[in-house]
Amino acid sequence: MVAIYSLLPATLIWYYYICPREVWLMSRQLTPWQDNPFIEIGRLISEESYKRDKKEIHLENIVIDLLKTEGEDVIIGEVKKSSRFELSAKMQLAYYLFRLKQLGISATGHLLFPKEKKKIIVTLTPEIESELKEAQESIKSIISTDMPPPAHKIKFCTKCGYKEFCWS
């Protein structure tokens, strides 16, 4: 049986490394403002980049942006608008690798920033795996509360889809 922490949506991993309040809001299906231009730009970049690769592979409750094979190697890709959220993106991609490993699939991750022409290779190490397990426990703790964590201004607030919710 797969441990409960492995069933979290990958977006919660992404948000955890940015803002715990976003984790709580997203866990309640309170989605960010979808007309936020930064969200729309991200969607467009994902759709228009890497057209030759298989895109949006749905597996349980995760969506892998890209999938390709090189010989015997399985490579999954995560496309992001910019490297501004690099740690968050890296941990989201590592979470995909972790989930695949649980299913018996060994893969390497490519974190892709097409506008910056930048690629970061991500592998699942024991240290990253341990950090993911700790993050998942923290996420479970955050989402089990009745109220969201208090809003704290951070550098990411200015372009956040939840900006109006937190600061109105």
N, C-alpha and C positions, 0 to 999 in steps of 0.2 A: 504494500500500500504506500502511496506517495504521501509524504508529510504535508500537513495543511498549509505550511508556509509556501509550498511550491505552487499553490493554486491562486496566488495573488495575480491580478492583472499586471502586466509589465509597466503600464502607465503609472501605477503607484510607485514602482521602483524609480522611474524617471522623476516623478514629483517629489519623492522623499529626499532626493539629493538637492532639491531646489528649495522646497518650502513645505513643512509639515501641515500647514493649514490647507494647502492644495490637496494633500493626500486625503485629509478628512473630507473635504468638499467633493472630490472625485469619487470617494468611496460611497457617497450618498447619491451618486448620479447627478450631482449638481455640476453640469458641464460648463466649461468656460465659454465666454461669449464667442460664438462661432464666426461672427462677422469681423472679429479682430483681424486687422490686415496681416499681422505677423503669423497667425494661424493659417490664413489663406495662402500666404507666400510659401509657407512650409509645405502645404499640400501640393501646390503647383510644382515646386522643386522636386518633390518626391515623384510626382506623375511624369514629369518631363525628363528626368535623368535616368540613365542606365536602361534605356528602352530594350536592349537585347536580352536582359536578364529576366528570369521569372520574378514576378512581383506579387506582393501581398499574399504571402502564404499563411493561411489560418491554421493554427494548431492549438486545440483546446481553447484557452482564453488569451492567446498571444497572436500577434500578427507580425510576421517577419517581412521586412521591406523587400529584400532580395534574396534569391537562392541561386547558387550556381555550383557546378562541380568542376574541378580541375584534376583530371585523372581520377584517383581514388578519394581525393579530398573534397569534403563538403564545406562550402563557404557561404556564410550568411552575411548579409549586409544590412546596415541601418543607416538610412539617409537622413541627414539633418541640415537645416538651413545654414547654421554657422557653428563654429566651435566654441561659442560663448558658453554653452552648457556641456562642455566636453566630459566632465566627470559624470554627470547625470546620464548622458548618452552612452558612455562606456559601461556604466553599471547596468543600464537597460539591456544593452547588447550582451553583457556577461550573463545576465539573467536568462536570456534566450539560450545561450550556450549551456547554462546549468540545467534548464528544462530539457533540452535535447539530450544531454548526458543522462538524465533520469530515464529517458526513453531508449537509451542504448545507442544514441547517435553521437558520434564524435565530430565536432565541427570547429572551424576557426571563424572568427568574426572580423568583418571589415567595417569600421566606422567611417562613413563617407560624407564629406562636406564638398559637394560639387561646385558651389560658388567660389570656394577657396582653393579648389583643386587639391584637396588634402585627404589622405587616407591614413587611418590609424588601425593597425592590426591588434585585435583583442583576443587573448587566449584565456581560458579558464584555469587559473592557478589555484592551489589550495588556499592561498591567502584571500583571493577574490571570492572564492566559494564561501569561506568563513565570514567575510564581510557581508556577503549577500544574505546569509542566514541571520546574522545580527540585524541587518536592515529590515528583513521580513518580520522579525520579532518586534522591532520598534514600530513598524507599520501596523501590525496587529494591535499593538497597544494604543496607537493614535486613533485607529478607526473604532476601537471599542468604547471610546468616550462618548458621552451624550452631546457635548459641545465641541466646536472646533478649537484648535489651539488659538491663542490670541494672535491678531495680526501684528506683524513686525515688519517695518520697512526694510527691505533689502534691495540690492541693486537691480534685481530682476522685476521688481514691482512695476516699473514704468511701462513695460510692454506686456504685462500679464493679462490674460483673458479674464481673470477674476478681479482685476483692479477696482472696478466699480463696486463689486460685492464687499471687498475689504475696506475701501476708503471712502465710501459715500456717506 
